[in-house]
């Protein structure tokens, strides 16, 4: 065997190895073509370094010269490697960028420009991520996945373009009362952005990114400018209002930033709150919508016979949408998540009609967010 070639500083090329072996045996290229059953042109191409060695050819050459096919495959691979290495730096850079953010999804949504130029892509991604990330004075953003981080940055970008009144945390009870009134009727959600703005809170909607699992977020543009963002990951009345109330709790208590994942839906039932602030926001969100005493009384009187009519009667008496009652009963395990789903009405069309929204076909030009 000729494996000793691999110990040399500069291995033979396939053509050099082939010519050497032919010379050692006194064979011509035509002789080798007859022996292997390959064409004279193929043998000549390998000898001149113009043809690659296929697996089949490696097996034929190995049989003819008493070598392992792997010898010829490795020689060929070593010879071709410099030609393919030219793409390695680009591949590494692209891998780094794609590890930083969901590039293709961001381009499809119009968040960054589509370009094949790596320098342009790097600059566009930096321009998108850096300003909002620097402005968020919290390590919380660093714990997010690249997809979650991109969603949060987009939400902040939208919020920064809005002008609202001054925020006053002393009006928390008044704010919750207004929001609860809106929660009683699905169509009233159209007034939510206006109501929040009147209390000094910016409200934006950003369509969810695949894999982010974000329901909502509460954050501050500066010490006096709070904002709430929701994804409408679950288009149902109970999930929406629980998320809004949850984020309002964070704002009222001055929590710096909260990015809330899987706080609604079936996945939330067994999810433990990660902090005291999250536990507090969960409790306040639920109790702001339905008094715990009222709900406990209803459960004692009705359980386990939760008919649609009884749920509707209870909801009308406490002046809340029946779907919100269903949602809380589902979360507590009183009824299954497949029960009374017709009451969990969809509200996304009404929400995005008046809210500053990015997604579902609505594309906001990147120029809106350019930083001078």
C-alpha positions as MATLAB code, in Angstrom:
seq = 'XXXXXXXXXXXXXXXXXXXXXXXXXXXXXXXXXXXXXXXXXXXXXXXXXXXXXXXXXXXXXXXXXXXXXXXXXXXXXXXXXXXXXXXXXXXXXXXXXXXXXXXXXXXXXXXXXXXXXXXXXXXXXXXXXXXXXXXXXXXXXXXXXXXXXXXXXXXXXXXXXXXXXXXXXXXXXXXXXXXXXXXXXXXXXXXXXXXXXXXXXXXXXXXXXXXXXXXXXXXXXXXXXXXXXXXXXXXXXXXXXXXXXXXXXXXXXXXXXXXXXXXXXXXXXXXXXXXXXXXXXXXXXXXXXXXXXXXXXXXXXXXXXXXXXXXXXXXXXXXXXXXXXXXXXXXXXXXXXXXXXXXXXXXXXXXXXXXXXXXXXXXXXXXXXXXX';
ca = [
       0.000    0.000    0.000;
       1.036    3.618   -0.477;
      -0.289    5.036    2.801;
       3.232    6.316    3.512;
       2.325    9.253    1.268;
       0.113   10.663    4.038;
       3.108   11.119    6.317;
       4.691   13.560    3.866;
       4.372   17.277    4.475;
       2.885   17.636    1.006;
       0.784   14.611   -0.037;
       0.722   13.572   -3.648;
      -2.112   14.800   -5.772;
      -4.311   12.076   -7.316;
      -2.713   12.780  -10.717;
       0.825   12.521   -9.323;
       0.011    9.280   -7.493;
      -1.579    7.803  -10.606;
       1.363    8.699  -12.875;
       3.833    7.326  -10.312;
       2.028    3.998  -10.055;
       1.751    3.675  -13.820;
       5.459    4.335  -14.149;
       6.308    1.764  -11.435;
       4.363   -0.914  -13.312;
       5.310    0.158  -16.783;
       1.670    0.650  -17.735;
       0.219    3.213  -20.051;
      -3.005    5.104  -19.384;
      -4.617    2.959  -22.082;
      -3.503   -0.171  -20.224;
      -5.146    1.101  -17.048;
      -8.315    1.965  -18.972;
      -8.533   -1.643  -20.176;
      -7.776   -3.059  -16.704;
     -10.393   -0.914  -14.928;
     -12.954   -0.844  -17.705;
     -12.963    2.969  -17.603;
     -12.566    5.288  -20.567;
      -9.199    6.603  -21.692;
     -10.545   10.147  -21.264;
     -11.440    9.505  -17.608;
      -8.008    8.079  -16.810;
      -6.335   10.977  -18.606;
      -8.463   13.513  -16.732;
      -7.375   12.084  -13.374;
      -3.717   12.010  -14.454;
      -3.908   15.695  -15.416;
      -5.757   16.663  -12.208;
      -8.854   17.741  -14.148;
     -11.251   15.015  -12.997;
     -12.404   14.133   -9.492;
     -12.196   10.579   -8.210;
     -15.616    9.077   -7.592;
     -16.238    6.271   -5.140;
     -16.562    3.846   -8.034;
     -13.275    5.005   -9.551;
     -11.537    4.805   -6.165;
     -12.643    1.181   -5.869;
     -11.377    0.420   -9.407;
      -7.994    2.072   -8.822;
      -7.628    0.303   -5.496;
      -8.302   -3.049   -7.160;
      -5.854   -2.307   -9.981;
      -2.990   -1.136   -7.758;
      -3.653   -3.163   -4.617;
      -4.694   -0.102   -2.573;
      -7.625    0.610   -0.313;
     -10.244    2.808   -2.052;
      -9.954    5.157    0.936;
      -6.400    6.013   -0.157;
      -7.614    7.481   -3.440;
     -10.628    9.172   -1.848;
      -8.409   10.855    0.739;
      -5.907   12.019   -1.882;
      -8.749   13.495   -3.903;
     -10.307   15.168   -0.857;
      -7.004   16.746    0.203;
      -6.480   18.066   -3.321;
      -9.953   19.604   -3.534;
     -10.057   21.052    0.003;
      -8.272   24.345   -0.850;
     -10.895   25.043   -3.496;
     -13.824   24.604   -1.081;
     -12.115   26.386    1.810;
     -12.824   29.690    0.094;
     -16.438   29.468    1.301;
     -15.587   28.604    4.928;
     -15.205   32.188    6.256;
     -18.556   33.164    4.750;
     -20.221   30.093    6.212;
     -18.810   30.840    9.657;
     -20.006   34.444    9.523;
     -23.480   33.410    8.405;
     -23.656   30.793   11.158;
     -22.738   33.478   13.685;
     -25.419   35.849   12.398;
     -28.097   33.168   12.296;
     -27.148   32.265   15.869;
     -27.825   35.859   16.907;
     -31.305   36.309   15.441;
     -33.957   34.607   13.259;
     -32.593   36.227   10.098;
     -34.961   34.771    7.499;
     -38.090   35.436    9.548;
     -36.950   39.006   10.209;
     -36.365   39.558    6.515;
     -39.763   38.115    5.608;
     -41.395   40.429    8.133;
     -39.532   43.451    6.741;
     -37.548   44.056    9.920;
     -34.218   43.968    8.117;
     -33.406   44.154    4.419;
     -32.834   41.101    2.290;
     -29.283   41.064    0.946;
     -26.606   38.606   -0.154;
     -23.884   41.012    0.964;
     -22.540   39.842    4.334;
     -21.354   43.296    5.384;
     -24.764   44.787    4.626;
     -26.518   42.003    6.501;
     -24.240   42.425    9.520;
     -24.824   46.186    9.561;
     -28.587   45.771    9.218;
     -28.748   43.278   12.070;
     -26.585   45.479   14.298;
     -28.726   48.526   13.520;
     -31.825   46.537   14.447;
     -30.608   44.977   17.701;
     -28.111   47.401   19.215;
     -30.137   50.578   20.001;
     -32.955   48.854   21.888;
     -30.623   46.415   23.618;
     -28.373   49.216   24.867;
     -31.400   51.215   26.029;
     -32.720   48.282   28.088;
     -30.753   48.574   31.312;
     -31.422   45.062   32.483;
     -29.679   41.723   32.290;
     -33.101   40.157   31.579;
     -32.683   40.744   27.852;
     -29.460   38.716   27.903;
     -31.284   35.616   29.142;
     -33.642   35.533   26.170;
     -33.250   33.269   23.168;
     -32.317   34.981   19.875;
     -35.928   34.662   18.674;
     -37.340   36.133   21.893;
     -34.813   38.942   21.861;
     -35.721   39.904   18.288;
     -39.426   40.000   19.177;
     -38.791   42.198   22.212;
     -36.573   44.586   20.280;
     -39.268   44.977   17.631;
     -41.871   45.661   20.311;
     -39.666   48.351   21.812;
     -39.079   49.900   18.399;
     -42.812   50.271   17.890;
     -43.375   51.683   21.363;
     -40.655   54.296   20.899;
     -42.558   55.860   17.985;
     -45.667   56.508   20.115;
     -46.642   59.604   22.056;
     -48.938   59.192   25.083;
     -49.846   61.012   28.283;
     -47.902   60.942   31.555;
     -47.918   57.803   33.646;
     -49.087   57.954   37.254;
     -48.849   54.741   39.297;
     -51.290   56.192   41.841;
     -54.081   55.664   39.324;
     -53.610   51.891   39.256;
     -57.052   51.038   40.619;
     -58.728   53.411   38.185;
     -56.798   51.837   35.320;
     -57.773   48.287   36.311;
     -61.414   49.331   36.587;
     -61.374   50.775   33.067;
     -59.733   47.671   31.642;
     -62.165   45.346   33.352;
     -65.072   47.275   31.836;
     -63.559   46.697   28.390;
     -63.102   42.977   29.093;
     -66.855   42.485   29.456;
     -67.499   42.867   25.725;
     -65.129   41.643   22.965;
     -65.707   44.619   20.659;
     -64.701   47.032   23.421;
     -61.108   45.870   23.034;
     -60.852   48.438   20.245;
     -60.649   51.104   22.927;
     -57.782   49.444   24.815;
     -54.891   51.343   23.151;
     -56.672   54.648   23.785;
     -57.400   53.830   27.428;
     -53.850   52.694   28.127;
     -52.471   55.776   26.380;
     -54.628   58.001   28.564;
     -52.891   56.451   31.579;
     -49.475   56.965   30.023;
     -48.890   53.377   28.847;
     -47.881   52.542   25.291;
     -49.520   49.431   23.815;
     -48.243   47.510   20.796;
     -48.966   44.171   19.163;
     -46.230   42.115   17.489;
     -47.132   38.878   15.734;
     -45.343   35.975   17.439;
     -42.180   34.495   16.001;
     -41.999   30.709   15.710;
     -40.478   29.180   18.809;
     -40.556   32.323   20.958;
     -43.606   31.331   23.050;
     -43.923   34.918   24.269;
     -47.405   35.985   25.362;
     -46.511   39.505   26.385;
     -43.934   41.859   27.811;
     -43.803   44.914   30.050;
     -40.883   47.331   29.839;
     -39.862   50.976   30.192;
     -38.451   53.254   27.499;
     -37.054   55.388   30.328;
     -37.931   55.952   33.982;
     -41.271   57.571   33.101;
     -42.414   55.800   29.918;
     -43.901   52.314   30.382;
     -44.999   50.062   27.531;
     -46.900   46.816   27.093;
     -46.533   44.456   24.140;
     -48.607   41.369   23.375;
     -48.210   38.680   20.726;
     -51.768   37.311   20.542;
     -50.176   33.869   20.421;
     -53.568   32.563   21.542;
     -56.385   34.415   19.791;
     -58.998   34.058   22.534;
     -60.611   36.504   24.899;
     -59.452   34.911   28.158;
     -55.803   34.617   27.165;
     -55.688   38.164   25.848;
     -57.137   39.852   28.908;
     -55.137   37.769   31.360;
     -51.958   38.766   29.503;
     -52.892   42.457   29.458;
     -53.719   42.462   33.180;
     -50.528   40.529   33.935;
     -48.388   43.097   32.132;
     -50.278   45.974   33.764;
     -49.351   44.529   37.152;
     -45.676   44.680   36.204;
     -46.028   48.294   35.103;
     -47.973   49.415   38.175;
     -45.358   47.892   40.480;
     -42.493   49.407   38.530;
     -40.923   46.105   37.450;
     -38.078   47.058   35.119;
     -38.710   44.502   32.378;
     -40.721   41.303   32.185;
     -40.859   39.026   29.162;
     -43.614   36.515   29.839;
     -43.651   33.138   28.123;
     -46.409   30.551   28.367;
     -48.443   32.398   30.992;
     -51.665   31.375   29.241;
     -52.892   28.223   27.529;
     -52.572   24.591   28.493;
     -48.836   24.894   29.015;
     -49.361   27.457   31.774;
     -51.209   25.129   34.148;
     -48.087   23.421   35.477;
     -45.755   26.369   34.971;
     -44.302   27.731   38.193;
     -43.821   31.484   38.408;
     -40.116   32.231   38.290;
     -40.143   35.132   40.752;
     -42.237   36.926   43.326;
     -43.058   39.569   40.714;
     -44.417   36.895   38.360;
     -46.474   35.247   41.101;
     -47.881   38.637   42.050;
     -48.695   39.481   38.427;
     -50.463   36.123   37.950;
     -52.604   36.639   41.041;
     -53.434   40.260   40.255;
     -54.296   39.454   36.641;
     -56.787   36.758   37.651;
     -58.344   38.685   40.544;
     -58.634   41.911   38.541;
     -60.904   40.089   36.119;
     -62.898   37.919   38.541;
     -63.143   38.328   42.292;
     -61.706   35.198   43.963;
     -64.597   35.152   46.443;
     -67.134   35.284   43.613;
     -65.391   32.518   41.691;
     -65.034   30.281   44.753;
     -68.707   30.750   45.560;
     -69.675   29.854   41.995;
     -67.525   26.726   42.082;
     -69.002   25.553   45.379;
     -72.541   26.006   44.073;
     -72.110   24.568   40.582;
     -69.219   22.111   40.527;
     -68.986   19.764   38.686;
     -72.043   20.626   36.565;
     -70.712   23.636   34.672;
     -73.393   24.043   32.061;
     -73.047   26.712   29.421;
     -76.141   28.475   30.763;
     -74.810   28.635   34.324;
     -71.496   30.042   33.156;
     -73.258   32.710   31.102;
     -75.529   33.664   34.006;
     -72.560   33.973   36.360;
     -70.608   36.045   33.832;
     -73.531   38.405   33.325;
     -73.993   38.839   37.062;
     -70.362   39.848   37.654;
     -70.231   41.768   34.347;
     -67.417   39.926   32.619;
     -67.240   37.980   29.352;
     -68.201   34.271   29.746;
     -65.008   33.248   27.960;
     -62.948   34.725   30.782;
     -64.890   32.605   33.284;
     -64.248   29.535   31.131;
     -60.545   30.348   30.951;
     -60.178   30.575   34.710;
     -62.158   27.367   35.254;
     -59.907   25.613   32.741;
     -56.748   26.898   34.399;
     -57.955   25.722   37.809;
     -58.740   22.294   36.410;
     -62.471   22.568   37.066;
     -63.217   21.865   33.413;
     -61.058   20.451   30.625;
     -59.438   22.620   27.979;
     -61.777   21.103   25.392;
     -64.899   22.222   27.266;
     -66.921   25.303   26.242;
     -64.313   26.375   23.734;
     -67.001   28.143   21.719;
     -67.080   30.781   24.462;
     -63.408   31.606   23.963;
     -64.150   34.081   21.212;
     -61.455   35.411   18.905;
     -60.590   39.071   19.274;
     -57.468   39.631   17.177;
     -59.230   41.484   14.317;
     -60.691   43.962   16.808;
     -57.391   44.381   18.663;
     -55.231   45.092   15.641;
     -57.839   47.434   14.157;
     -56.754   50.179   16.567;
     -53.478   48.978   18.125;
     -50.072   49.794   16.647;
     -49.441   46.380   15.096;
     -46.600   44.599   13.346;
     -47.617   41.352   11.673;
     -50.430   39.495    9.929;
     -49.637   41.234    6.669;
     -49.002   44.625    8.218;
     -45.385   45.597    7.476;
     -43.906   48.740    8.970;
     -41.037   50.198    6.985;
     -37.620   49.735    8.589;
     -36.964   53.432    7.894;
     -39.372   54.280   10.712;
     -36.803   52.909   13.142;
     -33.593   54.212   11.605;
     -31.232   55.765   14.119;
     -29.362   58.867   13.013;
];
